[in-house]
Amino acid sequence: MQSMQIRKLVGRGSATRKYDLLTVLGTYALSQDRSLQRQVLRLICLLTARYNWQSDQLSVGQAEIARLWSVDPRTVKREMAAFRDMGWLVEKRPAARGRVTLYGLGMARIITDTRGTWEKVGPDLVARMDDNLPEVPGADSGYVMGGSAQGAEVIPFPQSLPDEPAAQLWADMARQLHAENAGTYQAWFAALRPAEQPGYLVLHAPGGYHATYIRTHLMARLEAALARVAPGLGVMIAG
């Protein structure tokens, strides 16, 4: 899938675009559970305090972030890994002796994850946000939803094969989960990969934190979606 081309948050009108980004992050957070609300609040605080909007750079040590968030460094490490897994932060330069990790914002992913809440702010914000997206990802990914390829929302649903019942189950569940909450689907469910096990649908997460978060906060949604398409079957998260 091609990446979205996002207008930089500098120059004329940049202040409005910055406030719009922070607004959609806040509005999205308030539509989620308490854990995700706190997580997004931490990111907003970090952006407003230390993000360089002109160069798209965030370079802050874990100890400083821990003070800013009133948490321990272990929590900082876990949360920053979660933002990378979500695609909201992109590592530009790894940490090395004498320097900290350099991040940029994963704007395309943030836009995709929060789009479902823009209407709650108003049509003026929707229009401004859309103006900052001159390109839509190409339709060659095969995941176009909601009309023609031009201007459509691109949703990466799993593609099943006739001899893969687990993939078919997951594809059916994925559509339900996206319809319930597009942002949560993109952030946590889209990266899962299905496999078969007697009596269970096993969903493999891309990492340990990802798997733990789903087990802790989102299992009820998965179980409800599976019950609608395959009553009596259990669901397990591996990762």
RACOR-V27097 format. One record per residue. RES is the residue in three letters. PHI is phi in degrees with one decimal (none if undefined). PSI is psi in radians with two decimals (* if undefined). BURIAL is 1 if it has 9 or more other ideal C-beta (glycine too) atoms within 8 Angstrom, else 0. Layout:
# RACOR-V27097
res:RES phi:PHI psi:PSI burial:BURIAL
res:RES phi:PHI psi:PSI burial:BURIAL
This chain:
# RACOR-V27097
res:MET phi:none psi:2.36 burial:0
res:GLN phi:-72.6 psi:2.68 burial:0
res:SER phi:-85.4 psi:2.61 burial:0
res:MET phi:-69.0 psi:2.50 burial:1
res:GLN phi:-95.8 psi:1.90 burial:0
res:ILE phi:-101.4 psi:2.30 burial:1
res:ARG phi:-63.9 psi:2.34 burial:1
res:LYS phi:-62.7 psi:2.58 burial:0
res:LEU phi:-87.3 psi:0.86 burial:1
res:VAL phi:-137.8 psi:2.91 burial:0
res:GLY phi:85.2 psi:-2.83 burial:0
res:ARG phi:-62.6 psi:2.27 burial:0
res:GLY phi:79.7 psi:0.09 burial:0
res:SER phi:-66.1 psi:-0.60 burial:1
res:ALA phi:-61.3 psi:-0.74 burial:0
res:THR phi:-63.9 psi:-0.72 burial:0
res:ARG phi:-65.4 psi:-0.65 burial:1
res:LYS phi:-63.7 psi:-0.83 burial:1
res:TYR phi:-63.5 psi:-0.63 burial:0
res:ASP phi:-64.2 psi:-0.73 burial:1
res:LEU phi:-62.5 psi:-0.82 burial:1
res:LEU phi:-63.7 psi:-0.61 burial:1
res:THR phi:-65.0 psi:-0.79 burial:1
res:VAL phi:-69.9 psi:-0.56 burial:1
res:LEU phi:-63.8 psi:-0.79 burial:1
res:GLY phi:-66.1 psi:-0.74 burial:1
res:THR phi:-65.3 psi:-0.72 burial:1
res:TYR phi:-61.4 psi:-0.79 burial:1
res:ALA phi:-59.0 psi:-0.73 burial:1
res:LEU phi:-68.8 psi:-0.25 burial:0
res:SER phi:-90.9 psi:-0.02 burial:1
res:GLN phi:-108.6 psi:-3.12 burial:1
res:ASP phi:-75.1 psi:2.98 burial:0
res:ARG phi:-61.6 psi:-0.63 burial:0
res:SER phi:-63.5 psi:-0.80 burial:1
res:LEU phi:-71.2 psi:-0.59 burial:1
res:GLN phi:-57.5 psi:-0.82 burial:1
res:ARG phi:-64.6 psi:-0.67 burial:0
res:GLN phi:-63.7 psi:-0.81 burial:1
res:VAL phi:-69.2 psi:-0.62 burial:1
res:LEU phi:-59.7 psi:-0.69 burial:1
res:ARG phi:-62.5 psi:-0.72 burial:1
res:LEU phi:-65.4 psi:-0.77 burial:1
res:ILE phi:-58.2 psi:-0.78 burial:1
res:CYS phi:-61.2 psi:-0.72 burial:1
res:LEU phi:-66.0 psi:-0.71 burial:1
res:LEU phi:-65.4 psi:-0.81 burial:1
res:THR phi:-68.3 psi:-0.49 burial:0
res:ALA phi:-87.9 psi:-0.67 burial:0
res:ARG phi:-133.2 psi:-0.12 burial:1
res:TYR phi:-77.5 psi:2.34 burial:1
res:ASN phi:-92.5 psi:1.78 burial:0
res:TRP phi:-66.3 psi:-0.56 burial:1
res:GLN phi:-71.0 psi:-0.71 burial:0
res:SER phi:-102.3 psi:0.00 burial:0
res:ASP phi:53.9 psi:0.99 burial:1
res:GLN phi:-134.3 psi:2.35 burial:1
res:LEU phi:-129.7 psi:1.96 burial:1
res:SER phi:-136.8 psi:1.65 burial:1
res:VAL phi:-137.1 psi:2.39 burial:0
res:GLY phi:-72.2 psi:2.71 burial:0
res:GLN phi:-62.3 psi:-0.63 burial:1
res:ALA phi:-64.4 psi:-0.70 burial:0
res:GLU phi:-68.7 psi:-0.71 burial:1
res:ILE phi:-63.3 psi:-0.71 burial:1
res:ALA phi:-59.2 psi:-0.73 burial:1
res:ARG phi:-64.6 psi:-0.74 burial:0
res:LEU phi:-62.6 psi:-0.69 burial:1
res:TRP phi:-91.2 psi:-0.13 burial:1
res:SER phi:59.1 psi:0.83 burial:0
res:VAL phi:-135.4 psi:3.11 burial:0
res:ASP phi:-91.6 psi:2.83 burial:0
res:PRO phi:-58.2 psi:-0.53 burial:0
res:ARG phi:-63.2 psi:-0.70 burial:0
res:THR phi:-64.6 psi:-0.69 burial:1
res:VAL phi:-60.2 psi:-0.82 burial:1
res:LYS phi:-59.6 psi:-0.75 burial:1
res:ARG phi:-66.7 psi:-0.75 burial:1
res:GLU phi:-69.5 psi:-0.70 burial:1
res:MET phi:-65.5 psi:-0.63 burial:1
res:ALA phi:-64.5 psi:-0.66 burial:1
res:ALA phi:-65.0 psi:-0.72 burial:1
res:PHE phi:-64.8 psi:-0.62 burial:1
res:ARG phi:-66.7 psi:-0.77 burial:1
res:ASP phi:-61.3 psi:-0.67 burial:1
res:MET phi:-70.3 psi:-0.37 burial:1
res:GLY phi:86.9 psi:0.14 burial:1
res:TRP phi:-80.8 psi:-0.46 burial:1
res:LEU phi:-119.6 psi:2.42 burial:1
res:VAL phi:-119.5 psi:2.20 burial:1
res:GLU phi:-75.0 psi:2.08 burial:1
res:LYS phi:-93.6 psi:-0.56 burial:0
res:ARG phi:-151.2 psi:2.17 burial:0
res:PRO phi:-69.9 psi:2.80 burial:0
res:ALA phi:-67.2 psi:2.56 burial:0
res:ALA phi:-144.1 psi:3.04 burial:0
res:ARG phi:-58.7 psi:2.11 burial:0
res:GLY phi:89.0 psi:-0.02 burial:0
res:ARG phi:-147.0 psi:2.64 burial:0
res:VAL phi:-95.6 psi:2.96 burial:0
res:THR phi:-63.2 psi:2.45 burial:1
res:LEU phi:-105.3 psi:2.16 burial:1
res:TYR phi:-114.8 psi:2.76 burial:1
res:GLY phi:-124.8 psi:2.92 burial:1
res:LEU phi:-81.8 psi:2.37 burial:1
res:GLY phi:-84.5 psi:1.25 burial:1
res:MET phi:-59.0 psi:-0.72 burial:0
res:ALA phi:-60.8 psi:-0.72 burial:1
res:ARG phi:-71.1 psi:-0.68 burial:1
res:ILE phi:-61.0 psi:-0.78 burial:1
res:ILE phi:-58.6 psi:-0.82 burial:1
res:THR phi:-62.7 psi:-0.78 burial:1
res:ASP phi:-70.5 psi:-0.57 burial:1
res:THR phi:-96.3 psi:-0.16 burial:1
res:ARG phi:-54.5 psi:-0.62 burial:1
res:GLY phi:-64.4 psi:-0.25 burial:1
res:THR phi:-105.6 psi:-0.04 burial:1
res:TRP phi:-59.9 psi:-0.70 burial:1
res:GLU phi:-60.5 psi:-0.44 burial:0
res:LYS phi:-67.1 psi:-0.43 burial:0
res:VAL phi:-82.7 psi:-0.77 burial:1
res:GLY phi:144.2 psi:2.82 burial:0
res:PRO phi:-64.5 psi:-0.44 burial:0
res:ASP phi:-66.3 psi:-0.73 burial:0
res:LEU phi:-67.2 psi:-0.72 burial:1
res:VAL phi:-57.7 psi:-0.78 burial:1
res:ALA phi:-63.5 psi:-0.74 burial:0
res:ARG phi:-66.9 psi:-0.74 burial:1
res:MET phi:-63.8 psi:-0.73 burial:1
res:ASP phi:-65.3 psi:-0.57 burial:0
res:ASP phi:-64.4 psi:-0.41 burial:0
res:ASN phi:-88.7 psi:0.12 burial:1
res:LEU phi:-122.5 psi:1.29 burial:1
res:PRO phi:-65.7 psi:-0.39 burial:0
res:GLU phi:-121.6 psi:2.48 burial:0
res:VAL phi:-106.8 psi:2.46 burial:1
res:PRO phi:-51.1 psi:2.52 burial:1
res:GLY phi:-63.5 psi:2.65 burial:0
res:ALA phi:-79.5 psi:0.00 burial:1
res:ASP phi:-70.2 psi:-0.16 burial:0
res:SER phi:-71.4 psi:-0.39 burial:1
res:GLY phi:81.6 psi:0.29 burial:0
res:TYR phi:-122.3 psi:0.67 burial:1
res:VAL phi:-80.9 psi:2.35 burial:1
res:MET phi:-138.0 psi:2.48 burial:0
res:GLY phi:90.0 psi:0.70 burial:0
res:GLY phi:115.5 psi:-2.71 burial:0
res:SER phi:-73.0 psi:2.93 burial:0
res:ALA phi:-63.8 psi:-0.62 burial:0
res:GLN phi:-73.6 psi:2.08 burial:0
res:GLY phi:79.7 psi:0.08 burial:0
res:ALA phi:-83.2 psi:2.76 burial:1
res:GLU phi:-84.1 psi:2.32 burial:0
res:VAL phi:-102.6 psi:2.03 burial:1
res:ILE phi:-119.2 psi:2.10 burial:0
res:PRO phi:-82.3 psi:1.34 burial:0
res:PHE phi:-75.2 psi:2.61 burial:1
res:PRO phi:-61.4 psi:2.51 burial:1
res:GLN phi:-105.2 psi:2.06 burial:0
res:SER phi:-97.3 psi:2.73 burial:1
res:LEU phi:-113.5 psi:2.70 burial:0
res:PRO phi:-55.5 psi:-0.58 burial:0
res:ASP phi:-94.1 psi:0.30 burial:0
res:GLU phi:-125.0 psi:1.41 burial:0
res:PRO phi:-61.6 psi:-0.59 burial:0
res:ALA phi:-63.1 psi:-0.74 burial:1
res:ALA phi:-65.0 psi:-0.64 burial:1
res:GLN phi:-66.8 psi:-0.75 burial:1
res:LEU phi:-58.3 psi:-0.82 burial:1
res:TRP phi:-65.8 psi:-0.65 burial:1
res:ALA phi:-62.2 psi:-0.73 burial:1
res:ASP phi:-65.5 psi:-0.72 burial:1
res:MET phi:-65.7 psi:-0.72 burial:1
res:ALA phi:-59.4 psi:-0.69 burial:1
res:ARG phi:-64.3 psi:-0.69 burial:1
res:GLN phi:-64.2 psi:-0.82 burial:1
res:LEU phi:-64.1 psi:-0.67 burial:1
res:HIS phi:-67.1 psi:-0.70 burial:1
res:ALA phi:-64.2 psi:-0.58 burial:0
res:GLU phi:-71.1 psi:-0.78 burial:0
res:ASN phi:-160.6 psi:1.80 burial:1
res:ALA phi:-64.2 psi:-0.66 burial:1
res:GLY phi:-65.1 psi:-0.80 burial:1
res:THR phi:-64.3 psi:-0.69 burial:1
res:TYR phi:-59.7 psi:-0.85 burial:1
res:GLN phi:-64.8 psi:-0.70 burial:1
res:ALA phi:-73.8 psi:-0.62 burial:1
res:TRP phi:-125.4 psi:-0.54 burial:1
res:PHE phi:-96.7 psi:-0.51 burial:1
res:ALA phi:-61.1 psi:-0.53 burial:1
res:ALA phi:-84.9 psi:-0.10 burial:1
res:LEU phi:-71.1 psi:2.54 burial:1
res:ARG phi:-125.0 psi:2.25 burial:0
res:PRO phi:-84.7 psi:2.69 burial:1
res:ALA phi:-150.7 psi:2.80 burial:1
res:GLU phi:-98.5 psi:2.54 burial:0
res:GLN phi:-152.8 psi:2.44 burial:0
res:PRO phi:-50.6 psi:2.10 burial:0
res:GLY phi:83.6 psi:-0.05 burial:0
res:TYR phi:-140.6 psi:2.64 burial:1
res:LEU phi:-100.9 psi:2.08 burial:1
res:VAL phi:-99.3 psi:2.21 burial:1
res:LEU phi:-113.4 psi:2.08 burial:1
res:HIS phi:-91.3 psi:2.15 burial:1
res:ALA phi:-89.2 psi:2.73 burial:1
res:PRO phi:-74.6 psi:-0.15 burial:0
res:GLY phi:-166.0 psi:2.93 burial:1
res:GLY phi:-65.3 psi:-0.74 burial:0
res:TYR phi:-63.3 psi:-0.74 burial:1
res:HIS phi:-57.9 psi:-0.83 burial:1
res:ALA phi:-63.8 psi:-0.77 burial:1
res:THR phi:-64.1 psi:-0.71 burial:0
res:TYR phi:-62.8 psi:-0.76 burial:1
res:ILE phi:-65.0 psi:-0.77 burial:1
res:ARG phi:-59.8 psi:-0.66 burial:1
res:THR phi:-79.7 psi:-0.67 burial:0
res:HIS phi:-116.4 psi:-0.38 burial:1
res:LEU phi:-125.0 psi:0.08 burial:1
res:MET phi:-61.1 psi:-0.65 burial:1
res:ALA phi:-60.4 psi:-0.66 burial:0
res:ARG phi:-67.2 psi:-0.73 burial:1
res:LEU phi:-64.4 psi:-0.77 burial:1
res:GLU phi:-63.6 psi:-0.70 burial:1
res:ALA phi:-66.2 psi:-0.73 burial:0
res:ALA phi:-64.9 psi:-0.72 burial:1
res:LEU phi:-67.1 psi:-0.67 burial:1
res:ALA phi:-61.2 psi:-0.51 burial:0
res:ARG phi:-76.2 psi:-0.45 burial:0
res:VAL phi:-107.3 psi:-0.41 burial:1
res:ALA phi:-149.3 psi:1.31 burial:0
res:PRO phi:-57.6 psi:2.42 burial:0
res:GLY phi:93.0 psi:-0.23 burial:0
res:LEU phi:-91.4 psi:2.48 burial:1
res:GLY phi:-95.2 psi:2.89 burial:0
res:VAL phi:-128.4 psi:2.40 burial:1
res:MET phi:-128.0 psi:2.54 burial:1
res:ILE phi:-108.5 psi:2.19 burial:1
res:ALA phi:-114.0 psi:2.53 burial:1
res:GLY phi:156.6 psi:* burial:1
